[in-house]
Amino acid sequence: KNFLIMSQALQEREKQQKAESEIRLIQSEKQASVGKLAAGVAHEINNPLTAVLTFTHLILRRDDLDDEVRSDLETVAAQTERVRNIVKSLLDFSRQTALSTEPTDVNQLIEQSVKLMENQALMKGVDLKFKGDNTLPLFMLDRNQCSSVFINMIINALDATSSGGKIDIEAKKSTLNDKSGVEILFSDTGSGILQEHISRIFDPFFTTKEVGAGTGLGLSVSAGIIQRHGGTIKVYSKPDVGTIFTIWLPHKSSDEAAKSDTHKEV
């Protein structure tokens, strides 16, 4: 009887791992194909945008502009800059940037990200806390890229959490598929994600935010960065209760990291 239970548990585990692997493969293929399209579109848009912005600023230097014209031109400049930022996001998404890894204190990196977002959390009335694990070893990570992931996670949690809510971040040792690593949990008491949206949140350009509030590239880019580190990112959410994003990163030696980092900038 015990053997049968154990056998069924192993089969269920294998089935779940296979399903997760297929989802990750589909996600990677989506990102690759959409990334190529995004790169082409972004480059085509970027040149005329730069020209519009440059000439607008040149005209704004003139002293003979009346206030109304100056105000209109400043609006043109501001909106053009906004479009340029969206184009930059497209390029960031499409570009498979090579990792520049170095021995990194995960606790310290998360703490730095939290400090950057503390004022924003304070202004919104959200309690932002981090609990680290002092027994964690150093990890071979690209500090800048991982920091951008952590900040993006906090921004998303803040967007979803209203005043009086909480965002708890925790880092702890964890093993996945017999590999040692670190598990980082981003938990919030926000509005949560609808079940029909869960399978799409890592899709490029998918967003539930209002028009103009985001490009929908943040989670796609974040997922790509984590995958290039050999890690995983998962989400559990319940509407009106909150959301938990779980990032797992493997512990690698400097030699292992150098061998696995075969991605080039395109």
N, C-alpha and C positions, 0 to 999 in steps of 0.2 A: 504493500500500500504506500509506504513512504517513498519507495523507488518510483512508483507511478506519479506521485505528487511532484517529486523532484524533476522527473522527465517532462511533465506538463509545464512546469515552471520554466525549464530551460527552453522548451519549444516556444513558449510565449515570449521569452526574452529575445530569442533569435528573430522571431517574427517582428517584434517591435523595433529591433536594431535594423532589420532589413528595410522596414517602412521608413525609418528615420534617414537611412542612407539614400533611399530613393528620393525623398523630399529634398535632401541636401544637393543631390545631383541635379535635379530639376531646377532648383534655385540657382545653382552655379551656371547652368546652361542659359537660364533667363538673363542673368546678369551679364554674361559674356556677349550674347546677341544684342541686348538692348544697349550695352556699353559701347559697342561699335557704332551703333546708330547715333547714340548721344554724342559721341566724339565728333562725328562728321557734322551733325547739325550745329553743335556748339562752335566749332571752328568757323563755319559759314556765317553764323550770326555775330560772332565776336568782332570781326573786322569792321563792319558797318557801324556797330554800336560804339566802338572806340572812336570812329570818325565823328559820329553825332556828338559824343560827350566832349571831345577835344574842341570842336568848333563852337559848341554851346558855351564852354568856359572862355574861349577867346572873345566871343561877343560880350559876355558878362564883364569883361575887363574895360569895356568902353564906358566913358563918363557921360555920354549924351543919352543914355537910356532913361525913359521915364519909369516911375515906380511899378506901374502895371506890367509893362513889358519885362522888366527885370524879374518881377515875381513869377511871371509865366515861364521865363527861361530857367529860373531856379527850379521850378516844378519839373520841367523837361529834364534838367540835369539829374535831379533826385530820382526820377522814375527810370531814367536810362541807367543810372548806377544800380538801381534795384534789379533791372533785367540782367545787367552784367554779373551781379552776384549769383543769379539763378544759373547763368551760363557757366560760371565758375564751378557751381555745384555739379553741373552736368559733366564738366571736364574731370572734376575730382572723382566722380562716380565711374567714368569710363576708363580712367587711367589706373592700370594695375601697378601701382607704385612699389618699387623694390623696398623690402623691409630693411631698416637700418637698426639692427638689434644690438642691445648692450645689457649687461647685468643690471637688473632693475628691482628695486624694493617696491613690491605691489602695494603694500600699505601706504607708503609715502606717496606713490603716484596717485592713488585714489584720494588721499588727504588733500593733495594739491588741487585736484579737480573740485573737491567739495568746497575748499576755501574760495575758489573762484566763483562759486555759485551761492555762497552763504548770504550775501547781501540781497540777491534776487529772491531767495527763499524767505528772508526776513521781511522784505517789503510785501511779499504776498501772504505772510502770516502762516507759512508752512514750516513745520519742525523737521530740519534736515540733519540726520545723524549718521555717523560711520563707526562701525565696530570692526577692528582689524584683528589679525592673528599674528602674534609676535613670533610664532614658530615657523612661519613661512620662509623658505629659502629664497635666494635671488632668482628671478626669472629672466630669460633672454627675450626681451620685448623691444619693439619700436616704441619708445616713450611718447613721441609726439602723436603717432597714430592711435595708440591705446588711450592716451589722455583725451583725444577728440571723441573716442567712443564713450568713455565714462561721462564726459560733459554732455554729450548728446542724450545719454540715458537719463541724466538728471534733469535736463531741459524738458524732455518728454514727460517725465514724472511731474514736474512743476506745472506744465501746461494742463495736465489732467487732474491735478489736485487743488482743491479750493482752500480758502483760508481756514485754519484750524486743523488741517490734515497733517499727515506725517509721511516722510520719505526715509526709509531705513536702508542703509547700505551695509552689507557684511561680506567680508572676505575670509575664507577658511580653506584648509586643506581638503582635497577631494580626489578620489580615484575614479577614472572612467575607462572602461575596457582594459583594466589592469595597468593603466598609465597614471602615474601620480601627477597632480596638478593643483590648481587653485580654482575654487568656485566663488564667484562674485555675484551676490544677489542684490538687485535693486527693487525694493518693495515700496509701493505707495498705497495710500488709501483713497485714490482718486476715482474717477468716473468709470474706469474699467474699459474693456474692449468687447464689442459685440462678438458673439461666437462666429457669425458669418464673415467677420473681418480678420479673425485670428490667422487663417491660412494665407492671408494676402498682405499682412503688415510688412513683410520683408521684400515684397514686390517693388521694383523700381517705380517711382512716381505715385504709388498708392498712399493716400493720406485722407484722414477724416477731418482734418482741420479746415477752417474756413478758407475761401479763396484768398490768396495773398499771405496767408499765415505760415505757409511752408511749401516746399517743393515735393515732399514725399520721398526724398532721397536719403534722409538721415539714417534710417534703419537699414536700408540696402547697403549703404557705404559701410556702416558699422559691422554688418554681418560679413561683408567682404574682408574687412580688416581682421576680424576674429578668425575667419576661415584660413586666411593666409598665415596666421600664427599657429595653425593646426588645432584651433579650438572650436567650440560650439556655442551657439546662443539660442536659448529657448524662452518661451513666454507662457505664463499661466495668468489668466485674467477672469474676473467675474464682474459683470456690469454693476455699478453702484457700490461695489465693495473694494475693488482695487486690482492692481496688477503686479506681477513679479516677473522681472526679466532675470534669467540666470545665464551668466557667462562662465564658461569653463575654459581655462587655458592650461596646456600641458607644461610640465617642467622639463626643460631641455638644457643640456650642457651647451657650451659655446660651440663645440664641434658639431653637435647635432643641428643646432640652429643654422650654422653656416652651410651645412649640406642640404638642408631642407629649403633654404631660401633661394629658389631658382627663378622667382618672378622678376621680370624686367619691366621698366617703364616703357609704355607704348604711347 
